[in-house]
Amino acid sequence: MFNTHKAIAATAKGLYDEIQVPTETPGEGQVLLKAAYGAMIAFDTYVTDRGFYVQEYPVILGFSASGTIEKLGPGVDDLKLGDRVTAFTFGPSNRKALQEYSVQPRTVIAKIPDSLPLEEAATIPDNFVTAFYTLFSQLGLPIPLSFPAPESPPLASAPILVYGAGSTAGLYAVQLLRLAGYKKIIATASKKHHEYLRSLGATDTFDYRSPSVVEDIANAIGGDGKVLLALDCITADATLTLVAKVISSRGKVALLLPIKEGNTVTNEQQQTLYFELSEDKNPFPSTTEIIGVRTFFYEQDENLKNNLMPKILPELLRSGYIKPAPVLLQDKGTFKERVGTGLELLRENKVSVWYFTPEELQTRLDRTARLAHFDKILIANRGEIACRVIRTAKKLGIKTVAVYSEADRNSLHVQMADEAYCIGPAPSSESYLNMDRIIEVCHRSGAKAVHPGYGFLSENAIFSRRLGQEGIVFIGPPEGAIVSMGSKSESKNIMLSAGVPCVPGYHGDQQNPELLFAEAQKIGFPVLIKAIHGGGGKGMRTVSTPTVEDFNDALSSAKRESLKAFGNDTVLIEKYIETPRHVEVQVFADTLGNVISLWERDCSVQRRNQKIIEEAPAPGLSPELRADLGAKAVAAAKAVNYVGAGTVEFIFDNDTSQFYFMEMNTRLQVEHPVTEMITGLDLVEWQLEVAAGNPLPLAQDSIPMVGHAFEARIYAENPRNNFLPDSGTLHYLSTPTPTHIFAPSFPPVERSASSSVSPVSGLSESSGAALEIMPSLRIEQGFKQGAAIGVFYDPMIAKVVVHGRDRTEALRVLRKALDEYHIVGVSTNVEFLRTLAGNKAFIDEEVETGFIKKHFDELFPPMRAPSPEVFAKAALFIVLRDSNTQKTPASSPWTSLTSHRFGGDLYRRTIKIKTEDLESEVTVQVIQTSSDLYDVAVETTEGPVQFFSVTADLVDQNTLSATVNMDYSHTTIVSQPPPLAVPASQLANTMERLHVFDKGQKSTLVLPSPKWLLSMGSDMLSAKGALKAPMPSLIVELKVKVGDRVEKGQAVVVIESMKTETLLRADTAGVVKSVGCRNGEMVEEGRELVDIEADDL
C-alpha cells in the first residue's frame, strides 16, 4: 500500500488541481475503499467556482464513488476484501470521491451485485439517499416493511408532484414512490425524459417549460387542482413560484438545498446560493409546510444511518427494483482534464458525470462509436471457464445463461449465472455436446449469443453454422476458419502456402497402417502420431522404436482415443523433435480485417502430452525471434480470414532455435490468463467486443507487455501414479487470497493506426506505473468445498495465476501460492507443481516438453517419512481438538490412545500414528506441563526425538499455532474420518486420516483402528495378484479371460477416466483365476478387475 495517492481538489476559490494526499488506515467500523469510478454533482461546481460551503482548502471533490474493499477496520464483519461496493462519500475532504483511496464508515457503504457495472454504481448513493431521505423522513411518508410495499400506504391515491423529475434525484424519487405503493405520481421534466419516467412509474408527465404546465397539472389532478406533497429537485426562484401554484395550503413541499437565485436551472456565477428561504422570497401559502432538505443530515436518523446504505440499497439493487440513472461518462484526457470536462457539463445542467480514477488504467473505446454488447449470452461449458466468462459478462452488465448436466446440478457455474438449464445426463455426448438441447435453451432463455469456452463444442464448425442459421451469434471464429484450422493436415498445407514453416510429416488422407508405418520410416523415428482433430493431448502418441508392433499399438490407441473424443480417428504423422519447446502466440482479429498478436506463451512443461504450467512471455527469446513469431502467427490468422481469439502453436527446437507451425486452436485457451496478466487486458471482454461487431480495442503497437506471469493447473490426479486422474469429493478446500479477479489494468497507451508487429519486445512505456501494482495473484476456479470431481469430465480443479516484475519474482509468488493451496478429498498435483516451481533447471529456464521425463528423479525423489515435527504437531492437534470438544469426537474410535492425569494440570497422552502407506507406526507421547506448555516425545526408527516447552493452540478447527524447537508456525491440519458405512479394517481408507500441510509439504497420517473396533468390522484386503481399478473408470477393452496365461507386463485391461485411456498390465506371470468386469462397464476405484494366480517361484 502506498503512503500517498492522487486526488482532485479545489485548491482555492475558482481553482482546482491534482494533489497528493495521505493514504489512511481504516479504524473501528471503517473500510478502505479503492475507487474505480466516482461521480460529481452540481454541488462540486459550487465548491470549485465559489468556494461555497468550504471551511478550509484544499477540499477534495465528489460525493459518490464505487470500487472494491481494500482493507477492513475492526468491527466490520459483513464485508470482505475485494467486495464490489458503492459509497456515499460526503463529509470531510478526506472522504470525498475523487481520489484513489478513501477511508469510509461502514454505514455509507452498499455492497452491489456482480451484475451491476461499477461505473453505474458510482452515480447512485448521493442522489438515491437524497430521494429516500426526502420522501421517507422529511416528507414523512411511511417506510414500507419491504419493497415493493406489501400493502397500500395511507394516501396511496393522493397526487404527489416530483418537479424536475429528469434530475438524478428525481428519477430515484419516482421509482421509490412507485415501490412504496403510491398511485398518482406527477412528474415534470424535459420532454426527452417523459417516456423513461413513465417506465419508472410516473403516471403523468409534463414539460416544465410549457406555459400551461400549472393548468396541465391541475387538470390531471382534478378537484381543486392542488397536490398535498411536492418535491422540488431543482429549487430555483422560478421553480419555487411554479410549485407554490400547485401545492395545497395544507400540504408539504420539500426543497433540495441550496436554493439558486434566478429563473434558470443552470449554475451561473452571478447567481446567489442560499440555504434559508426569506419571507420576501417565499411564494408559498403561509400554512404550507416548507422543508429544506440537507441530505447530509440523514445520518441524524439512526434508523436510516444504520440501514439505508448497508441494507436497503443493496437489497433494492440485488432485486433489480432500482435502476441506476442514465449518466454521462468521461474517459478522455488526464485525470484532471476529465474532471474539468465534467465540471463544465455540470455548469450546463448535465447533472451526473462519471469519471475514471487513475486505477481505471485500461484504454477504453469511444463508447459513442461502439456497437452495444449482447443483453444476454449462453455459456456452453462448465467448470472454471464458465465461471470466468460469467464474471466478465457480469462486469459488463450482460445477463448470463448456464447449461449443466445432471452431474453438475450443484456446480459453481450454475450458481453464478442469472439463469441455468439442465441439458441432459452426465456423459458429455448427451449434454455439453448436445447441440439441439443447447440451441433450444438459447431460444427459451432469449440468449443472443453463445460463448463456447474451451473443449466440448468450442471448435465445432457445425455448431457454429447451426447457431448462425438460428440467428444466434457464435462468440468465436467463422465456420471456415474452424474447418481449416481444425484439420491438422489441411492447416499445414495452408500454412506452407502462407510462408509459415511446418514440421516435416505425412498429412494425407490415406490411413492404412502399413502406409502410415512406411511414411514414419521415411520421416525417421522418433515420430509423433496426432489426431487431425485433436487437442489437449488426446489422440496423440510418441513412437520411439522403429518396430511395426510398437507403431501399431500406438496407432490403435491414438485412433481409438481420437474417435471417442472428437468423432474422427484420422491421424497424421510428424517428425518428433527430441528437445522441443511448446511456444504459442495469442492472436486476435476483428471483422474489419485487423489482426494482432498479444505476445507469446511458453507451455513446454507437460505430462501425458497436456500442459500443466504455462508462462508469458516465453523465456530466453531474442527481440527479433519474438517479432518473427508474432509476424508468423498473424500471417497464419490472416490466411484463414480469422475472427476472434485464437492461438497459433509452434514447436521450437532448442537445438537449432528454429520454430515450426504445429496447430491453431480456434478458441480461447486454458492458459489465456497469463497473457491477460502481462498485458492488463481482459480477453473475454475482447471476445465480446469483437463478436458484437466492434473493432479491436487496441492496435499492435499499443499492446503492453509488463512483467512475467505463470499459470499452474491444479488437477485431481496422482503424479506418482503416472498422473492418473482421480475423482471424489473436495472434503476441504482452502486457497491463497487473490489480489485480482481479472488482470490488473495497465496505464493507457496511445492507439495507433498501425497493426504491424512491433520489431522489439520488453517492457512497454507504461511499465513503470504498471510495476507498482505487482506482484499479483488470481485464482480461476470452478469448484468449491464439498463439490464432487466426477469421472465424466476433465479433472482440472483450478488455475493459480501469478504476476511479478520479472520471472524470478513471479516464480516466488507462485511457490508461495501453491504452499497455501490446500485440498483434501482427492489426490492432486499441488505438491508436484510446488516441487516443479522450485526445481533449479526450471528456475534456470531450461524448459522443454520432455522436462518431466528428463528431471524425473529430481521431481519425484524417494518418499520420505514425515519429520518428527509433523508427528508432534499432529499429536498436539489431536490433544487440543479432543480437549476443546470436551467429549469424545465422532471420529475418535479410530484413535489409538491411552491418557492419564496426575495431580494438578499434568496430563499425559500416548497416541499411535501411522504413515499413509501403513508401513510405519510412530508412538507420540504428549505431556501437558502447564496450561499452555507441552513436552512431546516422538518414537522414531532412529530413536526418540524430544521437544520441550512446546506452545500450541488451535486457531480454528483446521489451524494449529505452535512453537516447536523455537520455530513458530501455523500448520493446517484437516481430519478426514472414514465414511460411516465403511467397516473398520487395516485399510487406510477405513481409518481417520490427518492431512498435515506444513511448510509447503502435505503429509497424510493415519490413526489406526483400535482392536475392539476391528473386531466389529471386516478385513477388506484383496488376495495377492489381484489387479484393481486405480480410479473410477470405464472398461474400454478386457484383453483376457478366465484360464488365459499372462506374462509379467502383458496388457490386461484398457480403462478410460477423465477422457484419458490407461493400459493396466499384469505385475506377475500366472493364470487368470477370475474376471470381475466386462467391456463398457463403469467400475469404482478399488474394484478387483482381474485376479491372476501367480506362478510358484
DOTI-321234 format. One record per residue (C-alpha): x, y, z. Coordinates in steps of 0.05 Angstrom, whole numbers, plus 32768, in hexadecimal, padded with zeros to 4 digits. Each point is the difference from the previous one (the first is absolute). Layout:
N
XYZ ...
//
This chain:
1097
800080008000 801A80457FED 800980378034 7FDE80337FD3 7FD180007FC5 7FE2802F7FCC 7FC3802B800B 7FDD803A7FDD 7FF1803B802E 7FEA80488000 804080238014 7FE380468004 7FC180237FEA 7FFA7FF67FB5 803B7FD07FFE 80097FB58002 803B7FD27FF5 801C7FB98008 80207FF88045 80217FC98028 7FDE7FED8042 80107FCE8037 7FE37FB97FFA 7FDF7FF38043 7FF47FBF8026 7FB87FEE8012 7FED80028049 7FC77FE18027 7FC37FF77FD4 8023801B7FC2 80197FE67FBD 803580157FCE 7FDF800A7FBD 80297FF87FC0 7FDA802B7FCE 7FF17FE87FBA 7FCF80387FED 7FE5803F801F 7FC7802F7FF2 7FF9804C8007 7FC28028800D 7FEE804A7FF8 801A800D8046 80467FF27FE7 7FFB803E7FD3 7FEA802A803C 803E7FE98025 8031800D7FC6 7FE1803F7FE2 7FEB8025803F 80217FDE803B 7FB97FF38018 7FFC7FDC8043 804C7FF98003 802080078044 80487FF27FEC 80277FF37FC0 80107FD27FDF 7FBE7FDA7FFE 7FF97FC17FD7 7FC47FFB7FD1 7FCB7FCB7FF3 7FC67FE58029 7FF97FB87FE6 80317FCA7FED 80047FB67FF0 80387FCE8004 80187FC7802B 80117FF58049 804B80068009 80037FFA804D 7FD07FF38039 800280228043 7FEF7FDD8041 7FB67FF2800A 7FEF7FFA7FB6 7FEB7FB87FF9 7FCB80027FC8 803080147FC9 803F7FDF7FE5 803D80157FD9 7FF180097FB6 7FB5800B8009 7FE3802D7FCB 7FDF803C8021 7FE580467FF6 800A80378034 7FDE80428014 804080298007 7FE5803E8022 801F801F803D 80488019800A 803080087FC7 80257FBF800D 7FC07FD87FF3 7FEF801E7FBC 7FFC7FD77FC0 8033801D7FD0 803C7FDB801D 801F7FBC7FF8 7FF57FE98048 7FD480198038 7FED7FE88045 7FB47FFC8008 7FD17FED8039 7FDE7FBE7FF5 7FBD80258004 800B80237FBD 80147FC17FDA 7FD07FD67FD7 80157FBD7FE3 7FEA7FFA7FB7 7FEE7FC27FD7 80327FE47FCE 7FD080107FC8 8004804B800D 803A80237FDE 802B8029802E 7FFA803D7FD3 7FB580018009 80057FF2804A 802B803E800A 7FC6802F7FF1 7FCD7FE28030 800E80138049 7FF9804B8005 7FC180067FD6 7FE17FC0801B 800B80158048 7FE480457FF0 7FC17FE37FE2 7FF57FCD8037 800F80308039 7FD280357FE2 7FC57FD27FF6 80027FD4803D 801E802F8034 7FF680497FED 7FBB7FF87FDF 7FED7FCB8033 7FE97FC87FD2 80017FBC8024 80397FD27FEE 7FE37FBF7FE5 80127FBF8023 801D7FE97FBE 800480177FB8 7FD17FFB7FDB 7FD280128039 7FD67FC48015 7FC3802D800A 7FE980457FEA 8017803A802C 7FD28037801B 7FEF80337FCB 80177FCF7FCB 7FD380237FCC 801380478014 802680257FC9 804A800B800D 802980307FD6 80497FF57FEE 801780407FE0 80407FF87FD7 7FF67FB57FFD 80337FFA7FC8 8036800F8033 80237FC4801E 7FE0800A8044 7FBC80087FDD 80087FBE7FDB 800D7FDC8041 7FC580248022 7FD07FE77FCA 80197FB98007 7FFC8001804C 7FB9801C7FFF 7FEA7FC97FD1 80207FCB802B 7FE0801D803F 7FBB7FF87FE1 7FEC80467FEA 7FD080037FC5 800280487FE8 804880167FF2 800480417FD8 804380117FE1 8019803E7FDD 803D7FFC7FD4 801A800E7FBA 7FD97FDA7FCB 803B7FD37FF2 7FF87FE18046 7FB57FF37FFD 7FFF7FBA7FE3 80377FE8802F 7FDD801F803D 7FBF7FDC7FEE 80277FBF7FFC 8019800D8047 7FBA800B801C 7FEB80487FF1 7FB580027FF1 800080467FE2 803B80267FDF 800280497FED 8032802F7FDF 8017802F8038 800E80357FCB 7FBA80007FE5 7FD98041800F 7FC37FD58011 80247FD1802F 7FD98017803E 7FBE7FF87FDC 80157FBD7FE5 80127FE78045 7FBE801A801C 7FD87FDC7FCA 80257FBF800E 7FF28006804B 7FB780147FFB 7FDA801E803A 8021803F8019 803D7FF17FD5 802F7FFF803C 80327FCC8018 800C7FF0804A 80497FEC7FF7 8035801D7FD2 804A7FF77FF6 802780367FDC 80407FE17FE5 801980407FDE 7FF080358035 800A80437FDC 7FD7803F800A 7FD77FF07FC2 7FF17FB98014 7FE980148046 7FCE80307FE1 7FE47FCA7FD3 7FFC7FCA8036 7FDD8032802E 7FC880047FCD 7FF07FB68004 800E7FF0804A 7FC57FFD8030 7FFF8031803A 7FFD7FC2802B 80397FDE7FDC 804A7FF58008 803780137FCF 80487FE88004 8036802B7FE2 80437FE27FEF 80318034801A 8023802D7FEF 7FCE802F7FDF 801980217FC1 7FEF80487FF1 7FE3800E7FBB 7FD37FDF7FCE 802D7FCA7FE2 80167FBC8017 8049800D7FED 803480168031 801A80427FE8 803580288025 7FD2803B800E 7FCB7FD68021 7FFC8001804C 7FFA7FBE8026 7FDC7FFF8043 7FE77FCD8033 7FC9802A8020 7FC080177FDD 7FF480478016 7FBA801C8007 8007802E7FC5 80137FC67FD3 7FCD7FCE801B 7FC87FF67FCD 7FDC7FC98027 7FBF80068028 800E800F8048 7FE27FBE8017 80297FD57FD0 80387FDB8023 8043800E7FDE 80397FD0800C 804780117FEB 80247FBE7FF2 80497FFA8013 80107FBA7FEB 803E7FFA802C 7FD48005803E 7FE07FBC7FF1 80317FDF8030 7FDD8024803A 7FC97FCC7FF6 80207FC2801F 7FD27FD17FDA 8014801D7FBD 804980058014 80057FB68012 7FD37FE47FCA 7FFA802C7FC2 80457FF37FE0 80147FBF8022 7FBD7FDB7FF7 7FC880227FDA 802780167FC2 80257FBD7FF7 7FBD7FDB8002 7FE0802F7FCE 803B7FF87FD1 80037FB58008 7FB67FF97FF1 8005802F7FC4 7FC9802E801A 802D803E7FFB 801E80147FBD 803E802C8001 7FF580427FDE 8019800C7FB9 804280268006 8038801E7FD7 80447FDE7FFE 804280257FFD 80397FD57FE6 802C80317FD9 803D80248017 802580008042 7FE07FF68043 7FFD804C800A 7FE7800D7FB9 7FC77FCF8009 7FEA8024803F 800480437FDD 7FD37FE77FC7 7FD07FE68033 7FFC80418026 7FF180267FC0 7FC77FD07FF0 7FE580078046 7FFE804C7FF7 7FD67FF37FC2 7FCF7FD58028 801B7FBD7FEB 7FF87FEC8048 80217FBB8006 80467FF37FE8 802C7FC38007 804B80048000 80367FCB7FFD 80307FFE803B 804A7FF57FF2 7FF57FB78012 7FD27FF77FC4 803D7FFE7FD3 7FEB7FD57FC5 7FF680277FC0 7FB680037FF0 7FDA80047FC0 7FD9803D7FEC 7FBD7FE88019 7FD8802C7FD0 801F7FDB7FC5 7FF77FBA801B 7FCC7FCC7FF2 7FDD7FEA803F 80107FBE8023 7FCE7FC78000 7FCB80058036 80067FB78011 80307FC87FEE 80017FB5800B 80407FDD8017 80037FBB7FE1 80327FE58031 800D7FEF8049 803480088037 803180388006 7FFA801A7FB9 7FB580088007 800B80268041 8036802A7FDE 7FD180167FC7 7FC7800E8030 802C802F8029 8012802B7FC4 7FB880007FE7 7FE880188044 803680367FFF 7FE380187FBE 7FB77FFB8017 7FF17FC57FD3 7FD07FCC801A 80197FB87FFE 7FE07FBD7FF3 80227FC08019 7FF47FBA7FE7 80107FC3802A 7FFD7FB48000 7FDD7FD98037 80457FF4801F 800C804C8004 7FBE8014801E 80218020803D 803E801B7FDC 801C8045800C 7FF280197FB9 7FB77FEE8009 7FFD80298040 8024803C7FE1 7FD580077FC1 7FC080297FFC 7FDB7FC37FE3 80127FB77FFB 7FE37FC57FD8 800C7FB68004 80127FE37FBC 80077FB6800D 80237FC78025 804980018016 80227FE57FC1 8016803C7FD6 7FE47FE17FC1 7FBB8006801F 80098045801E 803980307FF1 80077FE57FB9 7FB57FFF7FF4 7FF780387FCE 7FB47FF97FFC 7FF68009804B 802F803C8003 7FDE80237FC6 7FBD7FF18020 801780228040 8018803C7FD8 7FB9800A7FE6 7FDF7FF38043 802D80308025 800680367FCB 804B7FFB7FFC 801A80247FC3 80467FE27FFF 80267FC38018 80457FFF801F 801B7FB97FF8 803A80058031 80357FCC7FEF 7FF67FB67FF1 7FBB7FE27FF1 7FE280277FC5 8032803A8000 80217FE97FBF 7FC57FE07FDF 7FF1801F7FBD 7FBB7FDF7FFB 7FEC80208042 801780447FE8 7FD97FF87FC0 7FC17FE88022 8001803A8030 800580307FC5 7FC47FDF7FDF 7FD8800B803F 8014804A8004 802E7FF5803B 8047801D8001 80397FCF800C 80348024802A 803A7FE47FD9 801D7FFB7FBA 7FD87FF47FC1 7FEF7FBA7FEA 803480007FC8 803A8010802F 7FEA7FC98030 7FFE7FCE7FC7 804380147FE3 802580048042 7FDB7FC6801F 801E7FD07FCE 804A7FFA8010 800E7FE77FB9 7FDB80387FDC 801C80348030 80477FEA7FF0 7FF5800A7FB6 7FE18045800B 803B8014802C 80337FEA7FCD 7FDC802B7FCC 8001803B8030 804B7FFA800C 7FFA7FE38047 80337FC9800C 7FE47FBA8011 801E7FC1801E 80107FC97FCD 7FCA7FCB7FFE 7FC97FDA7FDE 7FBC80257FFD 7FDB7FD67FCE 7FBC7FDF8002 80187FB87FF7 7FFD7FDE8044 80177FB97FEF 802E7FEB803B 80347FE47FD0 800280417FD9 800480298040 80397FD6801A 802580087FBD 7FF7804C8005 801A7FFE8047 803E7FDC7FE7 800A80367FCA 7FFA80388034 802E7FDB8030 7FF37FEA8047 7FED80188032 7FBD80167FE4 7FC2801F801C 7FBB7FE47FF0 7FCB80378006 7FB680007FF6 7FEF80347FCA 7FC7801B802B 80257FF78041 8010802E8039 80147FFD8049 802E7FC47FF3 7FC57FD47FEC 800E7FD17FC6 804B800C8003 80367FCC8008 804C80017FFA 80237FC47FE0 804B7FFB800C 80107FB97FEA 7FFA7FF17FB5 7FD97FBF8007 7FBD7FEF7FE0 7FE57FE68042 800E803E8029 7FE9802D7FC7 7FBE7FDB7FF7 7FF27FFE804B 8009804B8005 7FD9800B7FC0 7FC47FD78019 7FFF80248043 800580457FE0 7FC87FF17FCE 7FD27FE38035 800A803B802F 7FF780317FC7 7FC07FE07FE9 7FE280048045 80178047800E 7FF480207FBB 7FD67FD07FD7 80387FF67FCD 803B7FD08003 802A801C7FC7 8048800E8014 803E801F7FE3 80497FEE800B 803680338010 804880028011 80088000804B 803180368014 80287FE4803A 800E803F8028 7FC4802B7FEE 7FDE803A8022 7FB7800F7FF8 7FFA804B7FF2 7FBD801E7FEB 7FE980457FEB 7FBE801F8015 7FDF80217FC4 7FC1802A7FFA 7FDA80167FC2 7FC280297FF3 7FCD80007FC8 8022803D7FE0 803E7FD97FEE 802D80178039 802C7FC9801D 803280088038 80297FD4802E 7FFF8008804C 80457FE2800C 80127FB7800B 7FFB7FCC8037 802D7FC68010 7FDA7FC08010 80397FCE7FFB 7FFA7FDC8042 7FCC7FCA7FF4 7FEA7FBD801A 7FDA7FCD7FD6 800680337FC6 7FD780338028 80178043801A 80058008804B 802780418007 8003803B7FD1 802480438000 800280417FDA 802A801A7FE1 80277FC37FE9 804580028021 804080077FD9 7FE5801B7FBE 802580387FDD 7FD7803E7FEB 800A7FEB7FB8 7FE77FBA800B 7FC480198028 7FEE80307FC7 80077FC87FCC 7FD37FD28029 7FCB80368005 800480107FB5 7FF87FB67FED 7FC57FF98030 7FDE803C7FE1 800D7FE47FBA 7FE17FBE8016 7FC180238019 7FF9802A7FC2 80087FC37FD3 7FBD7FE58018 7FDC80438009 7FFF7FF6804A 7FD280268031 80048000804C 80317FE18030 802F7FCA7FE7 80427FE08011 80357FED7FCE 802C7FC9801D 80487FF57FEC 80347FCB800F 804180238011 803E7FD57FF6 802F800E803A 803B7FE47FD9 7FF8802B7FC2 7FD5803B8018 7FD27FF27FC5 7FB48000800A 7FCA7FDC7FDA 7FB580087FFC 7FDD7FCA8028 7FB680128000 7FD08039800D 7FCD7FFC8038 7FC280267FE8 7FE880128046 801680208041 80367FD58020 80017FE68047 80408028800B 7FE680437FE7 800680208045 804C80067FFB 7FF7802B7FC2 7FCC802A8025 8031800B803A 803A801A7FD6 7FD3802C7FD4 7FCC80178033 7FC97FED7FD0 7FC07FD7800A 80007FD17FC5 7FB97FE8800D 7FE980487FFB 802780067FBF 7FDB7FC37FE6 7FBD80208011 801580427FDF 80157FDD7FBF 7FC27FD38000 7FD4803E8006 8021801B7FC0 802F80328020 8048800B7FEA 803A7FE78029 8008802E803D 804B800A7FF4 80307FFF7FC6 803F7FD57FFE 803180348018 7FD38012803B 80017FBB8020 802680038042 802E7FC98018 8010800A8049 80217FD08030 7FFA7FB58000 7FC67FD1800E 7FF67FB68010 7FC47FD38000 80007FBE8025 7FC77FD07FF2 7FE77FDA803D 7FE67FBB7FED 7FDF7FC78026 80367FCE7FEF 80387FD7801F 804380167FE4 80247FC58020 7FD17FD07FDC 800F80197FBA 7FD2803C800B 7FC27FD47FFE 7FC1802A800C 7FDB7FFB8042 7FB9800D8014 7FDB800D8040 7FE58037802C 8027803E8014 7FFC7FF3804A 802A803E800F 801580397FD2 8027803D8015 8022802F7FCF 802F803C8006 7FDD80437FFF 7FFF801D7FB9 801380487FF3 7FDB80047FBE 7FC17FE27FE1 801580167FBA 804480157FE6 801B80408020 7FF2803B7FD2 803E80227FE5 800980497FED 7FDF80157FBF 802980047FC1 7FF3802A7FC3 7FDB7FDB7FC9 80247FFC7FBE 7FE47FF27FBC 80387FCE7FF6 7FF17FB68007 80457FE77FF1 80277FD58030 802F8029802B 80497FF07FF0 801580058048 7FE77FE28040 8007800A804A 7FE280328030 7FD080317FE2 8003804A800D 7FCA7FF88033 80287FCC8027 8015802F8038 7FBA800C8018 7FEB7FB97FF3 80387FE3802A 7FE38024803C 7FC57FD08002 80297FC18002 80097FCA8017 7FB97FE67FF9 7FD87FBF8004 7FC17FE57FDF 7FDB7FC0800E 7FD67FE57FC7 7FD47FCA8020 7FC27FDA7FED 7FF47FDB8040 7FF7800F804A 80077FD6803F 7FCF7FC67FFF 7FFE7FFA7FB4 80087FBD7FDE 80377FF47FCD 7FE07FCB7FD3 80197FD07FCB 7FDC801E7FC5 8028803F7FF4 8046801D8001 801C7FFC8048 801980488003 7FEB80218042 801F80457FF9 8036802C7FE4 80308029802B 8017803D7FD9 8037802E8019 8022803F7FE5 8042801F8015 803180357FEB 802C7FCA7FE2 80027FB47FF9 80247FF88043 7FCC80268027 7FC67FDE7FDB 801D7FBC8012 800880158048 7FB780158003 7FEB7FBF7FDE 80257FD68033 7FE08025803A 7FBA7FFA7FE0 80097FB57FF7 80187FFA8048 7FBE801E8015 7FD37FD87FD2 7FE47FC68029 7FD27FC97FE7 7FE77FC28024 7FD27FCC7FE1 80237FF17FBE 80487FF67FEC 801C803E7FDF 803F80197FDE 8008803C802E 803F7FE68023 801D7FEA7FBD 7FF580467FE3 8021801E803E 803C7FD27FF5 800180127FB7 7FFF804B800E 803B7FF7802F 80297FD47FD1 8043801F7FEE 7FFC7FEE7FB6 7FBB801F7FFB 8017803E8025 803A80047FCF 7FD080007FC4 80167FBC7FE7 7FBA7FEF7FE9 7FEC7FCD7FCC 7FC57FD17FF5 80297FC6801B 80108025803F 7FDC7FD18030 801F7FC27FE3 804580207FFE 7FFC80178049 7FD67FC8801A 802D7FED803A 800380488018 7FB5800A7FF9 7FEF7FBD8020 80347FF48037 7FF77FC2802C 7FC680078030 801880118045 7FDC7FF68041 7FE38041801D 803080248030 7FF97FF7804B 7FE780488002 7FC57FEC7FD4 7FEE7FC6802E 8007802E803C 7FD180337FE2 7FCE7FCB7FEC 7FFF7FE58047 7FF88046801D 7FC7800B7FD0 7FDC7FC18019 800B80138049 7FE780477FF7 7FC67FEB7FD3 7FE87FCC8032 8008802E803C 7FDA80387FDC 7FC47FD57FF2 7FFC7FE98049 7FE77FBD7FE7 80187FC87FD4 7FF980167FB8 7FDB7FD57FCE 80407FEB7FDF 80247FEC8040 7FF47FB57FFA 803780027FCB 803180208032 802C7FD08027 801380228041 800A7FFB8049 7FFC803C802E 800C800F8049 7FFA803D802C 802E8007803C 7FF280358035 7FF680497FEC 7FFF800D7FB6 80337FCB7FEB 7FE37FD87FC6 80207FC87FD9 7FE67FE07FC1 801E7FCC7FD2 7FEA7FFF7FB7 80127FCE7FCA 8004801C7FBA 800F7FDC7FBF 801A801A7FBE 7FD17FFE7FC5 801F7FC17FE3 7FF47FDE8044 80497FE78000 80168029803C 7FDE800C8043 80198038802D 7FF080088049 7FF980488019 7FFB80128049 7FE580458012 8009801A8047 7FDE80408015 802F80228031 7FD68040800A 7FC280217FE4 8022800F7FBD 80417FD97FFF 800C7FB97FE9 803A7FCE7FFC 7FFB7FD27FC4 80267FC07FF4 7FFF7FDF7FBB 80197FB87FFB 80227FFA7FBC 80257FC67FE1 804080258012 7FED800A8048 7FD580318028 7FFE804A7FED 7FEF802F8038 7FDF80457FFB 7FFD80278041 7FD7803E8014 7FD67FFD7FC1 7FC880347FFC 7FC27FED7FD8 7FBB801A7FF3 7FC77FF37FCF 7FF380407FDA 7FC47FDE7FDF 7FEA7FB97FF3 80357FF77FCA 8039802D8016 80347FF08035 802C8038801A 803E7FE38020 8048800F8014 802A7FC27FF7 804B8004800A 7FFA804C8004 7FDF80007FBB 7FBB80218000 7FD17FED7FC8 7FB77FF87FEC 7FF27FBA7FE6 7FC17FEB7FDD 7FE87FBB8017 7FC17FE27FE4 7FDE7FC4801E 7FDF7FD17FCF 7FD67FCB8023 7FEE7FC27FD8 7FBA7FFA7FE4 7FD07FE88036 7FEB7FC57FD5 80477FE57FF8 80117FC98031 804080058027 803C7FDA7FE6 804A80067FF6 7FF680297FBF 8012804A8002 7FBD80167FE3 7FDB7FE0803C 8025802A8034 8002804A8012 803480247FD8 802380418012 8019802A7FC6 8038802D8019 8014803C7FD5 80428018801C 8035802B7FE0 7FE77FF37FB9 7FFB7FB58008 7FC37FD4800B 80057FC2802C 7FC77FD08008 80007FDA8042 7FD27FC88016 7FE47FF48046 7FFC7FB48006 7FBE7FE08011 80017FE48047 7FFB7FB48008 7FBA8002801D 7FE780257FC3 80237FD17FD0 7FDA7FC7801F 7FC080217FE9 8016800A7FB9 80197FD57FC7 80447FF87FDF 7FFB801E7FBB 80457FED7FE7 80017FE07FBC 80267FC27FEE 804580057FE3 800280057FB5 7FBE80267FF9 800080397FCD 7FD58039801A 7FE2803E7FE1 802E803A8014 7FC780327FF9 7FB680017FED 80027FF07FB7 7FE17FE17FC2 80177FBC7FE7 8013800D7FB8 801E7FBC7FEE 80097FC18029 803A7FDB7FE0 7FFD7FBE8027 7FCF7FCB8018 80007FCC8037 80357FCB7FF4 802C802B7FD4 804A8000800F 802080458007 804880178006 80198037802D 7FF580437FDD 7FCC7FE57FD0 7FC5802E7FF0 7FC37FE88026 7FCB80378002 7FF780447FDD 7FDA8032802B 7FE980477FF4 7FF680388033 7FFC804B7FF6 80027FF57FB4 80457FDE8006 80107FB87FF0 802D7FD8802F 801D7FBB7FF3 80057FD1803D 80347FCA7FFD 800C7FC08027 803380098038 800D7FB68004 80017FC37FD2 7FC87FCE800A 7FBB7FE87FED 7FC0802A8001 7FD87FE5803A 7FC3802E7FFB 7FE6803D7FDB 7FD780348025 7FEC80307FC8 7FE780027FB9 8009802E7FC4 7FD980418005 7FF57FFB804B 800C803A8031 80297FE7803B 801080228042 8046800C801B 801C7FC18021 7FD47FD07FD9 80247FBE7FF4 80027FFB7FB4 802B7FC37FF3 801C7FCE8033 80407FDF7FE9 80187FC18022 804B800B8001 80317FCA7FEC 80257FDE8038 8046801A8007 
//
